[in-house]
């Protein structure tokens, strides 16, 4: 089964890949790995802003991390031509805009992590970091980056 078929079965429609907001590229492929720049959470075309533990509820944070994961997939598809080239999700890094006393960053990051397993199955299981930060670009609630092993063309 192709990944496109899997996405259709799951009812997942990928967003348009977001253009970079600074001096970087969305994806660099080198040495069999695709390094995906940090992606921000767009839900229904709007950036999810705010801070976990303050103005963003836990469930909205999880949904924001999932939205970051969807944007990672969209960027990979644009860079690779097909998500079938993904061999394995190696690592995700989740950055959560959160208050000093908020400690549920791993729960937030699960929004992106669980998406990768839904889409890629066993190959979607990955290493991960989930950290709290005091601010993210554009006031985003979450940002997620990725390292993905890819097959040659």
C-alpha positions in Angstrom: 0.0 0.0 0.0 1.3 3.5 -0.9 1.5 6.2 1.7 -1.0 8.2 -0.4 -3.5 5.4 -0.1 -2.8 5.2 3.7 -3.4 9.0 4.0 -6.7 8.6 2.1 -7.8 5.7 4.3 -7.1 7.9 7.4 -8.9 10.8 5.9 -5.8 13.0 6.0 -5.4 15.8 3.6 -2.0 17.4 3.7 -1.7 21.2 3.8 0.2 23.3 1.3 3.8 23.4 2.4 4.5 26.6 4.1 7.1 29.0 2.7 10.1 29.7 5.0 9.8 32.8 7.1 13.5 33.5 7.3 16.9 32.5 5.7 16.6 28.7 5.5 15.1 26.0 3.4 12.3 23.7 4.5 14.1 20.4 3.8 17.8 19.4 3.3 18.5 15.9 2.0 22.0 14.7 2.7 23.6 11.3 3.4 20.3 9.5 3.1 18.6 11.7 5.7 16.0 14.4 5.2 16.3 17.2 7.8 13.1 19.1 8.0 13.2 22.6 9.5 10.9 23.4 12.4 7.3 23.6 11.3 4.6 25.7 12.9 1.0 24.7 13.6 -1.6 25.9 11.1 -5.1 24.7 11.8 -7.8 25.6 9.3 -5.4 28.1 7.8 -4.6 29.9 11.0 -1.5 29.8 13.1 -2.1 28.4 16.6 -0.6 31.0 18.9 -0.2 31.2 22.7 1.4 29.5 25.6 0.6 26.1 27.1 -0.2 26.4 30.8 -1.6 29.9 30.1 -3.8 30.6 27.1 -3.7 27.3 25.2 -5.5 24.2 26.6 -3.7 20.8 26.6 -6.0 19.3 23.8 -5.4 22.3 21.6 -1.6 21.9 22.1 -1.8 18.3 21.1 -3.8 19.3 18.0 -1.2 22.0 17.3 1.6 19.4 17.4 -0.3 17.2 15.1 -0.7 20.1 12.7 3.1 20.6 12.8 3.4 16.9 11.9 1.1 17.3 9.0 3.2 20.2 7.7 6.4 18.0 8.1 4.7 15.4 5.9 3.7 18.2 3.4 7.3 19.5 3.3 8.7 16.0 2.8 6.3 15.2 0.0 7.3 18.5 -1.8 11.0 17.8 -1.3 11.0 14.1 -2.1 8.2 13.9 -4.7 6.6 11.0 -2.8 6.2 10.0 0.8 6.9 6.4 -0.3 10.6 7.4 -0.2 10.4 7.7 3.6 12.2 4.7 5.0 11.9 5.6 8.7 11.1 8.6 10.9 14.4 8.8 12.9 13.7 11.7 15.3 11.3 14.5 16.1 12.1 17.6 18.1 9.1 19.3 19.7 9.4 22.8 21.1 6.4 23.8 23.3 5.7 27.5 24.1 4.9 27.0 27.8 4.9 28.5 31.2 7.7 27.7 33.7 5.3 25.3 35.7 3.9 23.5 32.6 5.4 20.0 32.5 3.3 18.1 29.9 5.5 18.8 26.9 5.7 15.0 26.1 1.9 14.9 26.0 1.9 17.8 23.5 4.6 16.2 21.4 2.5 13.0 21.1 0.3 14.9 18.7 3.1 14.7 16.1 4.5 11.4 17.2 1.2 9.5 17.0 0.6 10.9 13.6 3.9 9.5 12.3 3.0 6.0 13.5 -0.5 6.3 12.0 0.9 7.1 8.7 4.1 5.0 8.5 3.3 2.2 11.0 6.4 0.7 12.5 8.7 2.9 10.4 7.0 5.9 12.1 8.3 5.1 15.5 11.2 7.4 16.4 13.4 9.0 19.0 12.2 12.3 20.3 12.9 15.3 22.4 10.1 17.5 23.8 11.2 20.7 25.5 9.5 23.8 26.9 10.5 27.2 25.6 9.5 30.7 26.7 8.7 31.9 23.1 8.5 30.6 19.5 8.5 32.3 16.1 5.4 34.4 15.4 4.0 33.5 18.9 3.3 29.9 17.8 2.3 27.4 20.5 4.4 24.5 19.2 7.1 23.9 16.6 8.3 20.5 15.5 11.3 19.5 13.4 12.3 16.1 12.0 15.0 13.9 10.8 13.8 11.2 8.4 15.7 8.3 6.6 14.9 8.3 2.9 15.3 5.9 0.0 17.2 6.9 -3.1 15.1 8.0 -6.1 
